Amino acid sequence: MTSIDIEAGRTVTGSKPRSLRLPRLDRERLLPFAVPLALVLLWQAGSSLGLISDRVMPSPVAVTQAFWSEAADGSLGHNILVSGARALAGLAIGGSIGFLLGIANGVSKLSEQLTDTTLQMIRTIPHLAMIPLVILWFGIGEEAKLFLTSLGVLFPIYLNTYHGVRNVDRGLIEMGRIYGMSNWSLFSKVIFPGALPSIFVGLRYALGIMWLTLIVSESIAASSGIGYMANNAREFMMTDVVVLALVIYAVLGKLADVIARSLERWTLSWNAAYQR
Amino acid sequence: MSIAPFHTTLSLLTEPETDTRTNLRTGRAASPVPQPGAPAKAAVLTLRGVEKSFGANRVLRGIDLVIPAGQFVAIVGKSGCGKSTLLRLLVGLETASSGDIVFTDEEGRAIGPEARIMFQEPRLLPWFNVIDNVGVGLGEGISRAEARARAEQVLWEMHLRDKALDWPASLSGGQRQRVALARALVSRPGFLALDEPLGALDALTRIGMQQLVSRVWRELGFTAVLVTHDVNEAVHLADRVIVLDEGRVMLDLDVPQAHPREHGDPELARLEGRLLSAILGTQ
């Protein structure tokens, strides 16, 4: 009888019991780092045994020392901050434009007919191919980097937002109409949440392109930032600093992805695919 | 969770009739939840010469019907007979090519088409929990707190209150349809359209849902139009069964038996046979 009562909703009000699963979670968290760690150890062993020349590739210890010396005079922190700010500004501008265009073209036939073809055409141009033109337009100041980064992140966010909006269940939209939802409600309660999984895919693509664009534009023309740091070090044959810059890019890239993922899990907790 | 629909059915079968009656009518049972608004007046539907074409395809060819307030009408017919199109016209999802559909109250005054519909699939918003999904049925211009209070009342009536904070994805098929029914009824509509809402459920859950639909209809007194391909379901739920064939009313049959109806009633079986031979005889 108990199970019948539970199904009928008469007895159960408390929360469901959760099993203790910490040890397994720890293992799951640590396992992905095993391969990078092993590679670093191999690399160090290779350098220590003289198999890898210092000129070609500095040892992990040398890179760590470079980290300390760069960090000590504050230039590393400054460069990371400058690069991070550029990346975020580009993401904010390009991402907003891509998002708004994606929503507009997903919702409005007129807007789609007006702009989609143009966007698809511009999309096929590799945005880094515009560097010469961009330098002519903006010189080598912040605007050039901002423009390139914005342009780079715009398209993955546009495409995935558009795709997400177009793929929202028509039945749900019909339901919303019958229940008298205003256009704003229909957007905020049905279309946007329905498109969100796809928008996050776009965001994660965009984050990759964001770093890529920044590295390239900072190596070409900049007086600060990690790309500048690496390029500057190249001129003085400081391979350890060059490698350090690469490591920092990897860490920043991973960090951005982790943030995007946790945002995804938090906002999509209704979706079984994102439940933990 | 695979046995949940069976339990759901059992709970509906064993539920004391008087208990639920008080809940729905007066909200006065041992419940701490707020009172619902007064039930809306049941709608009278008048259809005059309703036609609907999609291009050259004439789906409805002149439908004249009057559905009195509080009547439960079932529309049956073969696939493509126009029954779903007729229902979509009634809830305003399509507009008629010609003819009128008028909603009035019992005194003949025109009322807004306060129509609600239940589809074959529940169409719940997966990113809203159960109580907020029910709140969608209250429409705009209502505070979140009040929407939640009224939604909670209806969930309580549907024996779903302990599911209020669950995601739709964690419910069984029968529970999801009960949430969809709660959403349709939370605004106390004068008219409810049912588009094969039980078609996707397993046999036992289906019987339980039929009893639930019949019970809330008797207690809230709205006008109901059910589209179904299941003649058995039609004669068990409806006061009147209309057979559509190629866009016209072929048969309009009263089912005078009192509610609630027993499965296995010989008179109902006789009507079912008559309807089936009418539908199949037109092939």
Interface residues (C-beta under 8 A of the other chain):
Chain A: S3 I4 D5 I6 E7 A8 G9 R10 T11 V12 T13 D169 G171 L172 E174 M175 G176 R177 I178 Y179 G180 M181 S182 S185 K189 V190 P193 G194 L196 L268 W270 N271 A272
Chain B: A4 H7 T8 L10 S11 T14 E15 V91 G92 L93 A115 R116 I117 F119 E121 R123 L125 P126 W127 F128 N129 V136 G137 G139 E140 H159 L160 R161 D162 K163 W167 A169 R183
